[in-house]
């Protein structure tokens, strides 16, 4: 019986020792796993930081390039094949010029020139002519418009006659009233005639 008790005690101690070893090895593997995760996360953060730094460097390089291009318009214009003058020319003509040309076009329109006719004389689109008429003449259109105005002023181009189309004009209201009055008097005469025949 003493041997059985000693064996049972030894078995229990062995089981406890085995459990302690398992717990210790479990803690150690969990610790290793956490350390591996930290290393992976750290590496991932480092890679993200490198990518972010590379993007910032590219953005700075682009901005520096744009700043240099703005600082040197002649170099940019020559690189694009433009002349230096065209790069620095404003898009729209000075206000006094645009107002003068717009007023001249508006006056011609008031005289009966249609926009399609004027567009043909000036050799430009109707939308461009509308812009000119409304005081938004572009710099490259000034000479074209002035040449067209000169042609009209010298009589080299005459205003085309407007085509009259559609149905012909009907009678006036006065004519219609006279006709109605005439018909009413005829109806009255016929009514008198019918009454006389029935007697």
QUIGIZI-V530263 format. One record per pair of residues at least 4 apart in sequence whose ideal C-beta (glycine too) atoms are under 8 Angstrom apart, sorted by the first residue. I is the first residue (numbers start at 1). J is the second residue. If there is no record, write none. Layout:
I/J, I/J
This chain:
1/5, 2/6, 3/7, 4/8, 5/9, 6/10, 7/11, 8/12, 9/13, 10/14, 11/15, 12/16, 13/17, 14/18, 15/19, 16/20, 17/21, 18/22, 19/23, 20/24, 21/25, 22/26, 23/27, 24/28, 25/29, 26/30, 27/31, 28/32, 29/33, 30/34, 31/35, 32/36, 33/37, 34/38, 35/39, 36/40, 37/41, 38/42, 39/43, 40/44, 41/45, 42/46, 43/47, 44/48, 45/49, 46/50, 47/51, 48/52, 49/53, 50/54, 51/55, 52/56, 53/57, 54/58, 55/59, 56/60, 57/61, 58/62, 59/63, 60/64, 61/65, 62/66, 63/67, 64/68, 65/69, 66/70, 67/71, 68/72, 69/73, 69/75, 69/76, 72/76, 73/77, 73/84, 73/87, 73/88, 74/78, 74/84, 74/87, 75/79, 76/80, 76/87, 77/82, 77/83, 77/84, 77/86, 77/87, 77/88, 78/82, 78/84, 82/86, 82/87, 83/87, 84/88, 85/89, 89/139, 90/139, 91/138, 91/139, 92/98, 92/136, 92/137, 92/138, 92/139, 93/97, 93/98, 93/101, 93/137, 93/138, 93/139, 93/141, 93/142, 94/98, 95/99, 95/135, 96/100, 97/101, 97/137, 97/142, 98/102, 98/132, 98/135, 98/136, 98/137, 99/103, 99/135, 100/104, 101/105, 101/132, 101/137, 101/142, 101/145, 101/146, 101/149, 102/106, 102/132, 102/133, 102/134, 102/135, 102/136, 102/137, 103/107, 104/108, 104/149, 105/109, 105/118, 105/129, 105/132, 105/133, 105/145, 106/110, 106/133, 107/111, 108/113, 108/118, 108/152, 109/113, 109/114, 109/115, 109/118, 109/133, 111/159, 112/159, 112/162, 113/117, 113/118, 113/159, 114/118, 114/162, 115/119, 115/126, 115/129, 115/130, 116/120, 116/126, 117/121, 117/159, 117/160, 118/122, 118/129, 118/148, 119/123, 119/124, 119/125, 119/126, 119/128, 119/129, 121/148, 121/151, 121/152, 121/157, 122/129, 122/144, 122/145, 122/147, 122/148, 123/144, 123/148, 124/128, 124/129, 124/132, 124/141, 124/144, 124/145, 125/129, 126/130, 127/131, 128/132, 128/138, 128/141, 129/133, 130/134, 131/136, 131/137, 131/138, 132/136, 132/137, 132/141, 132/145, 137/141, 137/142, 137/145, 138/142, 140/144, 141/145, 142/146, 143/147, 144/148, 145/149, 146/150, 147/151, 148/152, 148/157, 149/153, 150/154, 151/156, 151/157, 152/156, 152/157, 171/175, 171/176, 171/179, 172/176, 173/177, 174/178, 175/179, 176/180, 177/181, 178/182, 179/183, 180/184, 181/185, 182/186, 183/187, 184/188, 185/189, 186/190, 187/191, 188/192, 189/193, 190/194, 191/195, 192/196, 193/197, 194/198, 195/199
